[in-house]
Structures are given as structure tokens and as C-alpha cells.
């Protein structure tokens, strides 16, 4: 009986803790304060880069990938 009572009390707390940790991303300031690196940036298409306001991307910048650089000049998602 005591076990059932404990589970009824603890289960909502466990669920809420899980949701708080895994569903709410940390702000950039919180990540910096915790000493965590920025998450990696990945764009599948140049339209995604442009929508994020990051075009053009240069080699070495976050989000630059060879599949976005059609002419292999080190500049991805450039306007022609």
C-alpha cells in the first residue's frame, strides 16, 4: 500500500522534471553560464539558410557544408 502511495506522489514529479529538462531548450545565455557549447547548426537546403537570414555562408562558419556550395569556392548559398 505504501508503495502505491509513493508512486502516485512521485510519478507526476518525475514526469514534470522530464518535461522541464527535455522539452524546454536552454537560452544562449544559460548555455554559456553552464559552460556548454552551442549546438551544431545544420541546413539541408539553401532555402533554409536564406530563411534563417544567414546566407551566404563561408567555409568555416557554423552551418557551412559542402553540399550547399555548388561551385566549391568556399561560399555556400550565394546569390548569382
C-alpha positions as a Markdown table, in Angstrom:
| # | Residue | x | y | z |
|---|---|---|---|---|
| 1 | Unk | 0.0 | 0.0 | 0.0 |
| 2 | Unk | 2.8 | 2.4 | 0.9 |
| 3 | Unk | 4.5 | 1.7 | -2.5 |
| 4 | Unk | 1.3 | 2.7 | -4.4 |
| 5 | Unk | 1.0 | 5.9 | -2.4 |
| 6 | Unk | 4.6 | 6.7 | -3.2 |
| 7 | Unk | 4.2 | 6.1 | -6.9 |
| 8 | Unk | 1.1 | 8.3 | -7.0 |
| 9 | Unk | 3.0 | 11.1 | -5.4 |
| 10 | Unk | 6.4 | 10.7 | -7.2 |
| 11 | Unk | 5.2 | 9.9 | -10.7 |
| 12 | Unk | 3.9 | 13.5 | -11.5 |
| 13 | Unk | 7.1 | 14.9 | -10.2 |
| 14 | Unk | 9.2 | 12.6 | -12.4 |
| 15 | Unk | 7.1 | 13.5 | -15.5 |
| 16 | Unk | 7.3 | 17.2 | -14.9 |
| 17 | Unk | 11.1 | 17.0 | -14.3 |
| 18 | Unk | 11.5 | 15.1 | -17.6 |
| 19 | Unk | 9.4 | 17.7 | -19.5 |
| 20 | Unk | 11.3 | 20.6 | -18.0 |
| 21 | Unk | 14.7 | 19.1 | -18.9 |
| 22 | Unk | 13.9 | 17.7 | -22.3 |
| 23 | Unk | 11.2 | 19.9 | -23.8 |
| 24 | Unk | 12.4 | 23.4 | -22.9 |
| 25 | Unk | 15.7 | 24.4 | -24.7 |
| 26 | Unk | 18.2 | 26.5 | -22.8 |
| 27 | Unk | 18.8 | 30.0 | -23.9 |
| 28 | Unk | 22.1 | 31.1 | -25.3 |
| 29 | Unk | 22.9 | 32.8 | -22.0 |
| 30 | Unk | 22.0 | 29.8 | -19.9 |
| 31 | Unk | 24.2 | 27.6 | -22.1 |
| 32 | Unk | 27.1 | 30.0 | -21.8 |
| 33 | Unk | 26.7 | 30.2 | -18.0 |
| 34 | Unk | 26.6 | 26.4 | -17.8 |
| 35 | Unk | 29.8 | 26.2 | -19.9 |
| 36 | Unk | 28.0 | 24.2 | -22.7 |
| 37 | Unk | 29.0 | 24.7 | -26.3 |
| 38 | Unk | 26.5 | 25.9 | -28.9 |
| 39 | Unk | 24.6 | 23.1 | -30.6 |
| 40 | Unk | 25.7 | 22.3 | -34.1 |
| 41 | Unk | 24.0 | 24.1 | -37.0 |
| 42 | Unk | 22.7 | 22.1 | -40.0 |
| 43 | Unk | 20.9 | 23.4 | -43.0 |
| 44 | Unk | 19.6 | 20.9 | -45.5 |
| 45 | Unk | 18.8 | 23.4 | -48.3 |
| 46 | Unk | 19.9 | 26.9 | -49.2 |
| 47 | Unk | 16.3 | 28.0 | -48.8 |
| 48 | Unk | 16.7 | 27.1 | -45.1 |
| 49 | Unk | 19.9 | 29.2 | -44.9 |
| 50 | Unk | 18.1 | 32.2 | -46.5 |
| 51 | Unk | 15.1 | 31.8 | -44.3 |
| 52 | Unk | 17.4 | 32.0 | -41.2 |
| 53 | Unk | 19.0 | 35.1 | -42.7 |
| 54 | Unk | 22.5 | 33.5 | -42.7 |
| 55 | Unk | 23.2 | 33.5 | -46.5 |
| 56 | Unk | 25.8 | 33.4 | -47.8 |
| 57 | Unk | 27.8 | 31.0 | -45.6 |
| 58 | Unk | 31.6 | 31.0 | -45.8 |
| 59 | Unk | 33.8 | 28.0 | -45.3 |
| 60 | Unk | 34.4 | 27.6 | -41.5 |
| 61 | Unk | 31.2 | 29.4 | -40.4 |
| 62 | Unk | 28.6 | 27.4 | -38.5 |
| 63 | Unk | 26.3 | 25.7 | -40.9 |
| 64 | Unk | 28.6 | 25.6 | -43.9 |
| 65 | Unk | 28.6 | 22.3 | -45.6 |
| 66 | Unk | 29.9 | 21.2 | -49.0 |
| 67 | Unk | 26.5 | 20.2 | -50.3 |
| 68 | Unk | 25.4 | 23.8 | -50.1 |
| 69 | Unk | 28.4 | 25.1 | -52.1 |
| 70 | Unk | 27.7 | 24.1 | -55.7 |
| 71 | Unk | 30.8 | 25.7 | -57.3 |
| 72 | Unk | 33.2 | 24.7 | -54.5 |
| 73 | Unk | 34.5 | 28.2 | -54.0 |
| 74 | Unk | 34.1 | 28.2 | -50.2 |
| 75 | Unk | 30.9 | 30.3 | -50.3 |
| 76 | Unk | 27.6 | 28.5 | -49.9 |
| 77 | Unk | 24.2 | 29.7 | -50.8 |
| 78 | Unk | 25.4 | 32.7 | -52.7 |
| 79 | Unk | 23.1 | 34.6 | -54.9 |
| 80 | Unk | 24.1 | 34.6 | -58.6 |
